[in-house]
């Protein structure tokens, strides 16, 4: 793993085998707060640059081709902006598979990528989504003040999720026996 990718990276088409933790931060850089996931991923790329067990992908949008990585990873964390909650609110939720309502790749969600991974590859990694509520998704090349102020917390929580998942993977076999 260890090699960091961007959405235009030719490695996305090579069948590169992933076996560790995958972080996909996504969103449009010209739609205001929608960029939060992408910008968080760029910060996490720097943080995990020397970590061979964590792969970070910053993308403008989710694509069906990413389903392969969801299938081949041990855990996937999606990071995105959301709407509807109080601006700046950060939420962590498990992602359950659900196919998209249309066949267009412009409408892929974390849930539809998990479903696609299961359908195409027969498996999908455990997956969670970390979101920050935005307040402006209009054409703009910067985050709103509120979301910009919450970006460090979004990144911190993403690091915590990865650390928690890593601890779960590192538990020795048999250390959590329920029966004596």
C-alpha positions as CSV (number, residue, x, y, z in Angstrom):
1,X,0.0,0.0,0.0
2,X,1.9,3.2,1.0
3,X,1.5,4.9,-2.4
4,X,-1.0,7.8,-2.2
5,X,-3.4,8.2,-5.1
6,X,-5.5,11.0,-6.5
7,X,-8.5,10.5,-8.7
8,X,-6.6,11.0,-11.9
9,X,-3.9,8.5,-10.9
10,X,-3.3,5.8,-13.6
11,X,-3.0,3.2,-10.7
12,X,-6.7,3.3,-10.4
13,X,-6.9,1.2,-13.5
14,X,-4.1,-1.3,-12.7
15,X,-5.8,-3.8,-10.4
16,X,-3.4,-2.6,-7.6
17,X,-4.0,-4.9,-4.6
18,X,-5.1,-3.1,-1.4
19,X,-5.3,-5.0,1.8
20,X,-5.2,-2.4,4.5
21,X,-7.3,0.6,5.5
22,X,-8.7,2.8,2.8
23,X,-9.8,6.4,3.3
24,X,-11.8,8.1,0.5
25,X,-12.4,11.8,0.9
26,X,-14.4,13.3,-1.8
27,X,-16.2,16.5,-2.9
28,X,-16.1,19.2,-5.5
29,X,-13.4,21.9,-4.9
30,X,-15.7,24.5,-6.6
31,X,-18.9,23.9,-4.6
32,X,-18.0,25.6,-1.3
33,X,-18.4,23.2,1.7
34,X,-18.7,20.2,-0.6
35,X,-14.8,20.3,-0.7
36,X,-14.5,19.3,3.0
37,X,-14.1,15.6,2.3
38,X,-11.5,16.2,-0.4
39,X,-9.6,18.6,1.7
40,X,-9.6,16.3,4.7
41,X,-8.2,13.5,2.5
42,X,-5.4,15.7,1.4
43,X,-4.5,16.4,5.0
44,X,-4.7,12.7,5.8
45,X,-2.5,11.9,2.8
46,X,0.3,13.9,4.5
47,X,-0.4,12.4,7.9
48,X,-0.4,8.8,6.6
49,X,2.3,9.3,4.0
50,X,4.8,6.8,5.5
51,X,2.1,4.3,6.8
52,X,2.1,1.2,4.5
53,X,-1.2,0.1,6.0
54,X,-3.3,3.2,5.1
55,X,-4.2,4.3,1.6
56,X,-5.8,7.7,1.1
57,X,-7.7,8.7,-2.0
58,X,-8.9,12.3,-2.6
59,X,-11.5,12.4,-5.3
60,X,-13.9,14.9,-6.8
61,X,-16.7,12.3,-6.8
62,X,-17.2,8.6,-6.2
63,X,-17.0,6.3,-9.2
64,X,-18.0,2.7,-9.8
65,X,-14.3,1.8,-10.4
66,X,-13.6,2.4,-6.7
67,X,-15.7,-0.7,-5.8
68,X,-12.6,-2.8,-6.4
69,X,-10.8,-1.0,-3.6
70,X,-13.8,-1.3,-1.3
71,X,-13.7,-5.1,-1.9
72,X,-9.9,-5.4,-1.4
73,X,-9.5,-3.3,1.7
74,X,-9.8,-4.5,5.3
75,X,-11.7,-1.3,6.3
76,X,-13.0,1.8,4.4
77,X,-13.7,5.2,5.7
78,X,-15.5,7.7,3.5
79,X,-15.3,11.4,4.3
80,X,-17.7,13.9,2.8
81,X,-19.8,17.0,3.4
82,X,-23.5,16.6,4.2
83,X,-26.5,18.8,4.3
84,X,-29.5,19.0,6.6
85,X,-27.8,19.0,10.0
86,X,-26.5,22.0,11.9
87,X,-23.6,23.4,9.9
88,X,-20.3,22.1,11.3
89,X,-21.9,19.0,12.9
90,X,-19.7,15.9,12.5
91,X,-21.3,12.5,12.3
92,X,-19.9,9.0,12.0
93,X,-22.1,6.2,10.7
94,X,-21.8,2.6,9.5
95,X,-22.4,2.3,5.7
96,X,-24.9,-0.4,4.6
97,X,-25.0,-1.6,1.0
98,X,-27.7,0.0,-1.2
99,X,-27.7,0.1,-5.0
100,X,-28.2,3.6,-6.6
101,X,-31.6,4.5,-8.0
102,X,-30.1,5.4,-11.4
103,X,-27.4,3.8,-13.5
104,X,-25.4,7.0,-13.7
105,X,-22.0,7.0,-12.1
106,X,-22.6,10.6,-11.1
107,X,-24.9,9.4,-8.3
108,X,-22.6,6.9,-6.5
109,X,-22.7,7.0,-2.8
110,X,-20.7,5.1,-0.2
111,X,-23.7,2.7,0.1
112,X,-23.8,2.1,-3.6
113,X,-20.1,1.4,-3.8
114,X,-20.4,-1.2,-1.0
115,X,-23.2,-2.8,-2.9
116,X,-21.3,-2.7,-6.1
117,X,-18.2,-4.3,-4.4
118,X,-20.4,-7.1,-3.1
119,X,-22.1,-7.7,-6.4
120,X,-19.0,-7.5,-8.6
121,X,-16.3,-8.9,-6.3
122,X,-18.4,-11.0,-3.9
123,X,-17.2,-9.0,-0.8
124,X,-16.8,-5.6,0.6
125,X,-14.9,-4.2,3.5
126,X,-16.5,-3.0,6.7
127,X,-17.3,0.6,5.9
128,X,-18.1,3.8,7.8
129,X,-18.8,7.4,6.7
130,X,-17.6,10.5,8.5
131,X,-19.4,13.7,7.4
132,X,-19.4,17.3,8.3
133,X,-22.6,19.3,7.7
134,X,-22.0,22.2,5.3
135,X,-24.0,25.4,5.0
136,X,-23.0,26.5,1.5
137,X,-22.8,24.3,-1.6
138,X,-22.9,27.2,-4.1
139,X,-20.1,27.8,-6.6
140,X,-17.1,28.9,-4.5
141,X,-13.5,27.9,-4.2
142,X,-13.4,28.0,-0.4
143,X,-15.1,26.5,2.6
144,X,-17.5,28.5,4.7
145,X,-16.0,29.9,8.0
146,X,-17.9,27.4,10.1
147,X,-16.8,24.3,8.1
148,X,-13.3,25.6,7.8
149,X,-13.1,25.9,11.5
150,X,-14.4,22.3,11.9
151,X,-12.0,20.7,9.3
152,X,-9.2,20.0,11.9
153,X,-11.8,18.2,14.1
154,X,-13.0,16.2,11.0
155,X,-9.4,15.1,10.3
156,X,-8.8,14.3,14.0
157,X,-11.9,12.1,14.1
158,X,-10.8,10.3,10.9
159,X,-7.4,9.6,12.6
160,X,-9.3,8.2,15.6
161,X,-11.5,6.0,13.5
162,X,-8.4,4.6,11.7
163,X,-6.6,4.1,15.1
164,X,-9.6,2.2,16.5
165,X,-9.9,0.0,13.5
166,X,-6.1,-0.7,13.6
167,X,-6.4,-1.8,17.2
168,X,-9.2,-4.1,16.4
169,X,-7.1,-5.7,13.6
170,X,-4.1,-6.1,15.9
171,X,-6.0,-8.1,18.7
172,X,-4.3,-11.4,19.1
173,X,-6.4,-14.4,18.2
174,X,-8.3,-15.7,21.3
175,X,-7.7,-12.7,23.5
176,X,-11.4,-11.9,23.7
177,X,-12.7,-15.3,24.7
178,X,-16.2,-15.3,26.0
179,X,-16.0,-18.8,27.6
180,X,-13.4,-20.0,30.0
